[in-house]
C-alpha cells in the first residue's frame, strides 16, 4: 500500500461564504500533477493514476440566495498503465464544475411545476434566475465553508476512463494492445469501475464537510 501523507489543500480552495463579496470573486490556482494524484489517493490509495502536467484551476464563486454558485474548469494530462499489458497510456482530462451549493445536509431535491410558475415570482428576471439554478448540479456545504478540492476529486474520477487500456478511444494516442485478455471486456471493465467508485463512496461517508 502506498504511504499516506496528509494532503495540503490550497487556502483558496477553502471558501468562507460569510466573506464572499456581493459580486463574488474568481481566481486561478496552479496545482501540481503530484497533488492531483494525492487528491485521488484520498478515495483510492491503490490507484495508479499520475499526471504528467500541472493544472491551472479556474474558480468562480458568487452568492445566490442562501447558497453560492461555483464554477470551475481545468485540464491536464493523466497517465495510467494499460490494465492488460502495463504500457503507460496518456489520457487528456478536461473537467468543468457548474454547481449551486446550499447550506445543509445532502438530501433528495424535488422541484414541482409550482416552483417555476409565474405566480411564484415577481417578474421575468426571477423566473430566469430560478431556471438557471435548476439547470445546475446541486450540492451542499456545512458550517459556512465550501471546499473546492473534494469537488475537483469527484469530477476527475468522472472524467478519467473507467477502464484504461491502450486501445481506449479516450487515450491521447489509441493503439493496439498486445496484452492477454483474461476475462471478457465487460467483466474487466465492471470490476475496475466498481473498485474505483467504492473508494469514493466510502470517502464521502467519512468526510462530513464534503458536499
C-alpha contacts under 8 A as a table, 3 or more apart, distances in Angstrom:
res1	aa1	res2	aa2	distance
1	X	45	X	7.10
1	X	46	X	6.38
2	X	45	X	6.35
2	X	46	X	6.59
4	X	45	X	7.55
7	X	35	X	7.71
7	X	38	X	6.81
7	X	39	X	7.10
9	X	13	X	6.77
9	X	14	X	7.93
9	X	149	X	7.28
10	X	13	X	5.46
10	X	14	X	7.49
11	X	14	X	5.57
12	X	15	X	6.66
12	X	29	X	7.59
13	X	147	X	5.95
13	X	148	X	4.91
13	X	149	X	6.21
14	X	145	X	6.69
14	X	146	X	5.97
14	X	147	X	4.88
14	X	148	X	6.38
15	X	20	X	7.79
15	X	145	X	5.60
15	X	146	X	5.03
15	X	147	X	6.41
15	X	148	X	7.78
16	X	19	X	5.54
16	X	20	X	6.68
16	X	144	X	5.90
16	X	145	X	4.77
16	X	146	X	6.53
17	X	20	X	5.08
17	X	63	X	7.84
17	X	68	X	7.80
17	X	144	X	5.45
17	X	145	X	6.06
17	X	146	X	7.13
18	X	144	X	6.80
20	X	24	X	5.83
20	X	25	X	7.53
20	X	62	X	7.04
20	X	63	X	7.11
21	X	24	X	4.82
21	X	25	X	6.98
21	X	62	X	7.48
21	X	63	X	7.84
22	X	62	X	7.17
22	X	63	X	6.55
23	X	62	X	5.96
23	X	63	X	7.17
24	X	60	X	7.43
24	X	61	X	5.46
24	X	62	X	3.78
24	X	63	X	6.32
25	X	60	X	5.88
25	X	61	X	5.71
25	X	62	X	6.45
26	X	58	X	7.31
26	X	59	X	5.44
26	X	60	X	4.15
26	X	61	X	6.32
27	X	58	X	5.86
27	X	59	X	5.47
27	X	60	X	6.66
28	X	56	X	6.24
28	X	57	X	5.37
28	X	58	X	4.35
28	X	59	X	6.17
29	X	56	X	5.57
29	X	57	X	5.13
29	X	58	X	6.54
29	X	59	X	7.97
30	X	54	X	6.84
30	X	55	X	5.53
30	X	56	X	4.20
30	X	57	X	6.00
31	X	35	X	6.34
31	X	36	X	7.18
31	X	54	X	5.74
31	X	55	X	5.41
31	X	56	X	6.42
31	X	57	X	7.42
32	X	35	X	5.16
32	X	36	X	6.51
32	X	53	X	7.10
32	X	54	X	4.30
32	X	55	X	6.36
33	X	36	X	5.12
33	X	37	X	6.30
33	X	50	X	6.84
33	X	51	X	4.53
33	X	52	X	6.15
33	X	53	X	5.54
33	X	54	X	4.85
33	X	55	X	7.12
34	X	37	X	5.16
34	X	38	X	6.25
34	X	50	X	7.17
34	X	51	X	6.84
35	X	38	X	5.04
35	X	39	X	6.08
36	X	39	X	4.97
36	X	40	X	6.50
36	X	50	X	7.85
36	X	51	X	7.08
36	X	153	X	8.00
37	X	40	X	5.30
37	X	41	X	6.34
37	X	49	X	6.39
37	X	50	X	5.52
37	X	51	X	6.71
38	X	41	X	4.85
38	X	42	X	6.71
39	X	42	X	5.64
39	X	43	X	7.87
39	X	149	X	7.78
39	X	153	X	6.27
40	X	43	X	5.82
40	X	44	X	6.25
40	X	45	X	7.62
40	X	47	X	7.53
40	X	153	X	6.07
40	X	157	X	7.83
41	X	44	X	4.64
41	X	45	X	4.23
41	X	46	X	6.98
41	X	47	X	6.49
42	X	45	X	6.19
42	X	203	X	7.30
43	X	199	X	4.77
43	X	200	X	4.71
43	X	201	X	7.92
43	X	202	X	7.34
43	X	203	X	5.50
44	X	47	X	5.55
44	X	196	X	6.79
44	X	199	X	5.25
44	X	200	X	7.04
48	X	80	X	6.01
48	X	81	X	7.31
49	X	78	X	6.70
49	X	79	X	5.72
49	X	80	X	5.00
50	X	78	X	5.76
50	X	79	X	5.21
50	X	80	X	6.59
51	X	54	X	7.38
51	X	76	X	7.14
51	X	77	X	5.71
51	X	78	X	4.35
51	X	79	X	5.86
52	X	76	X	7.59
52	X	77	X	5.57
52	X	78	X	6.05
52	X	79	X	6.88
53	X	76	X	5.71
53	X	77	X	5.73
53	X	78	X	7.76
54	X	76	X	6.66
55	X	74	X	6.45
55	X	75	X	6.11
55	X	76	X	5.56
56	X	74	X	6.04
56	X	75	X	7.44
57	X	72	X	6.86
57	X	73	X	5.94
57	X	74	X	4.87
57	X	75	X	7.85
58	X	72	X	5.30
58	X	73	X	5.45
58	X	74	X	6.44
59	X	70	X	7.26
59	X	71	X	5.80
59	X	72	X	4.39
59	X	73	X	6.95
60	X	69	X	8.00
60	X	70	X	5.81
60	X	71	X	5.08
60	X	72	X	6.23
61	X	68	X	6.64
61	X	69	X	5.62
61	X	70	X	4.58
61	X	71	X	6.42
62	X	68	X	5.50
62	X	69	X	5.45
62	X	70	X	6.87
63	X	66	X	7.53
63	X	67	X	6.06
63	X	68	X	4.30
63	X	69	X	6.31
64	X	67	X	5.34
64	X	68	X	4.94
64	X	69	X	6.31
65	X	68	X	7.36
66	X	102	X	6.42
66	X	103	X	7.37
67	X	100	X	7.00
67	X	101	X	5.48
67	X	102	X	4.11
67	X	103	X	6.35
68	X	100	X	5.84
68	X	101	X	5.35
68	X	102	X	6.49
69	X	98	X	7.49
69	X	99	X	5.79
69	X	100	X	4.57
69	X	101	X	6.27
70	X	97	X	7.20
70	X	98	X	5.93
70	X	99	X	5.29
70	X	100	X	6.34
70	X	101	X	7.30
71	X	96	X	7.38
71	X	97	X	5.19
71	X	98	X	4.58
71	X	99	X	6.48
72	X	96	X	5.60
72	X	97	X	4.86
72	X	98	X	6.74
73	X	94	X	7.51
73	X	95	X	5.62
73	X	96	X	4.29
73	X	97	X	6.24
74	X	94	X	5.86
74	X	95	X	5.71
74	X	96	X	6.76
75	X	92	X	7.51
75	X	93	X	5.50
75	X	94	X	4.14
75	X	95	X	6.30
76	X	92	X	6.18
76	X	93	X	5.32
76	X	94	X	6.51
77	X	90	X	6.66
77	X	91	X	5.76
77	X	92	X	4.62
77	X	93	X	5.75
78	X	90	X	5.63
78	X	91	X	5.08
78	X	92	X	6.21
78	X	93	X	6.60
79	X	88	X	6.37
79	X	89	X	5.51
79	X	90	X	4.45
79	X	91	X	6.11
80	X	88	X	5.47
80	X	89	X	5.46
80	X	90	X	6.69
80	X	164	X	6.78
81	X	85	X	7.72
81	X	86	X	4.50
81	X	87	X	5.20
81	X	88	X	4.18
81	X	89	X	5.90
81	X	164	X	7.47
81	X	165	X	7.61
82	X	85	X	5.56
82	X	86	X	4.38
82	X	87	X	5.24
82	X	88	X	5.98
82	X	89	X	6.19
82	X	164	X	5.73
82	X	165	X	4.38
82	X	166	X	5.73
83	X	86	X	5.86
83	X	163	X	7.40
83	X	164	X	6.26
83	X	165	X	5.69
84	X	165	X	6.79
84	X	177	X	7.62
84	X	178	X	7.94
84	X	179	X	4.78
84	X	180	X	6.28
84	X	181	X	6.81
85	X	177	X	6.89
85	X	178	X	6.43
85	X	179	X	4.15
85	X	180	X	7.21
86	X	179	X	8.00
87	X	166	X	7.45
89	X	164	X	7.55
89	X	165	X	7.14
89	X	166	X	6.10
89	X	171	X	6.75
89	X	172	X	7.76
90	X	171	X	5.79
90	X	172	X	5.55
90	X	173	X	7.45
91	X	160	X	7.78
91	X	170	X	6.34
91	X	171	X	4.57
91	X	172	X	5.13
92	X	170	X	7.61
92	X	171	X	7.04
92	X	172	X	6.15
93	X	156	X	7.73
93	X	159	X	6.43
93	X	160	X	6.75
94	X	159	X	7.19
95	X	155	X	6.43
95	X	156	X	6.75
95	X	159	X	6.68
96	X	155	X	7.56
97	X	151	X	7.80
97	X	152	X	7.85
97	X	155	X	7.38
98	X	136	X	6.04
98	X	137	X	6.51
99	X	136	X	5.22
99	X	137	X	4.72
99	X	138	X	5.63
99	X	139	X	6.85
100	X	133	X	6.53
100	X	136	X	6.12
100	X	137	X	6.25
100	X	138	X	5.03
100	X	139	X	6.25
101	X	138	X	5.89
101	X	139	X	4.59
101	X	140	X	4.88
101	X	141	X	6.50
102	X	138	X	7.91
102	X	139	X	6.44
102	X	140	X	4.80
102	X	141	X	6.08
103	X	140	X	5.44
103	X	141	X	4.96
103	X	142	X	5.70
103	X	143	X	7.75
103	X	144	X	7.14
104	X	140	X	5.86
104	X	141	X	6.16
104	X	142	X	5.97
105	X	140	X	6.29
105	X	141	X	7.46
105	X	142	X	7.55
106	X	139	X	6.97
106	X	140	X	5.96
106	X	211	X	7.21
111	X	115	X	6.30
112	X	115	X	5.46
112	X	116	X	7.60
113	X	116	X	5.61
113	X	117	X	6.34
114	X	117	X	4.93
114	X	120	X	7.01
115	X	120	X	6.59
116	X	120	X	6.63
116	X	121	X	7.91
116	X	127	X	6.64
116	X	130	X	7.14
116	X	131	X	7.52
117	X	120	X	5.45
117	X	121	X	7.42
118	X	121	X	5.78
118	X	122	X	7.76
118	X	123	X	7.43
118	X	127	X	7.32
119	X	122	X	7.52
121	X	124	X	7.88
121	X	126	X	5.94
121	X	127	X	6.44
122	X	126	X	6.53
123	X	126	X	5.62
123	X	127	X	6.54
124	X	127	X	4.97
124	X	128	X	6.08
125	X	128	X	5.12
125	X	129	X	6.17
126	X	129	X	5.01
126	X	130	X	6.15
127	X	130	X	5.18
127	X	131	X	6.24
128	X	131	X	5.20
128	X	132	X	6.26
129	X	132	X	5.15
129	X	133	X	6.44
130	X	133	X	5.19
130	X	134	X	6.25
131	X	134	X	4.99
131	X	135	X	6.36
132	X	135	X	5.30
132	X	136	X	6.83
133	X	136	X	5.40
134	X	137	X	7.79
139	X	211	X	5.78
140	X	211	X	4.93
141	X	144	X	6.90
141	X	145	X	6.28
141	X	146	X	5.63
141	X	147	X	7.80
141	X	209	X	6.53
141	X	210	X	7.08
141	X	211	X	5.48
142	X	145	X	5.91
142	X	146	X	7.42
142	X	209	X	5.80
147	X	150	X	6.48
147	X	151	X	7.39
147	X	209	X	7.66
147	X	210	X	7.04
147	X	211	X	7.92
148	X	151	X	5.35
148	X	152	X	6.39
149	X	152	X	5.08
149	X	153	X	6.22
150	X	153	X	5.01
150	X	154	X	6.27
150	X	210	X	6.32
150	X	211	X	7.62
151	X	154	X	5.27
151	X	155	X	6.19
151	X	211	X	7.55
152	X	155	X	5.09
152	X	156	X	6.03
153	X	156	X	5.14
153	X	157	X	6.38
154	X	157	X	5.21
154	X	158	X	6.32
154	X	200	X	7.67
155	X	158	X	4.96
155	X	159	X	6.29
156	X	159	X	5.14
156	X	160	X	6.05
157	X	160	X	5.30
158	X	161	X	7.78
161	X	164	X	5.78
161	X	170	X	7.16
162	X	189	X	6.79
162	X	192	X	6.71
162	X	193	X	5.33
162	X	196	X	7.94
163	X	168	X	7.75
163	X	188	X	7.87
163	X	189	X	5.37
163	X	192	X	6.36
163	X	193	X	7.05
164	X	168	X	6.30
165	X	168	X	5.24
165	X	177	X	7.40
166	X	171	X	7.23
166	X	174	X	5.72
166	X	175	X	5.33
166	X	176	X	6.21
166	X	177	X	5.36
167	X	171	X	7.37
167	X	174	X	4.78
167	X	175	X	4.92
167	X	176	X	5.41
167	X	177	X	6.13
168	X	171	X	5.61
168	X	174	X	6.02
169	X	174	X	6.05
170	X	174	X	7.48
171	X	174	X	5.18
181	X	184	X	7.11
181	X	185	X	7.77
183	X	187	X	6.42
183	X	188	X	6.27
184	X	187	X	5.25
184	X	188	X	6.23
185	X	188	X	5.15
185	X	189	X	6.06
186	X	189	X	5.17
186	X	190	X	6.09
187	X	190	X	5.18
187	X	191	X	6.25
188	X	191	X	5.33
188	X	192	X	6.27
189	X	192	X	5.19
189	X	193	X	6.05
190	X	193	X	5.15
190	X	194	X	6.07
191	X	194	X	5.31
191	X	195	X	6.39
192	X	195	X	5.41
192	X	196	X	6.47
193	X	196	X	5.21
193	X	197	X	6.33
194	X	197	X	5.44
194	X	198	X	5.93
195	X	198	X	5.37
195	X	199	X	6.73
196	X	199	X	5.82
196	X	200	X	6.92
197	X	200	X	5.10
197	X	201	X	6.12
198	X	201	X	5.24
198	X	202	X	6.26
199	X	202	X	5.19
199	X	203	X	6.27
200	X	203	X	5.10
200	X	204	X	6.31
201	X	204	X	5.26
201	X	205	X	6.56
202	X	205	X	5.26
202	X	206	X	6.48
203	X	206	X	5.09
203	X	207	X	6.20
204	X	207	X	5.37
204	X	208	X	7.39
204	X	210	X	6.26
204	X	211	X	7.93
205	X	208	X	6.92
207	X	210	X	5.44
208	X	211	X	7.99
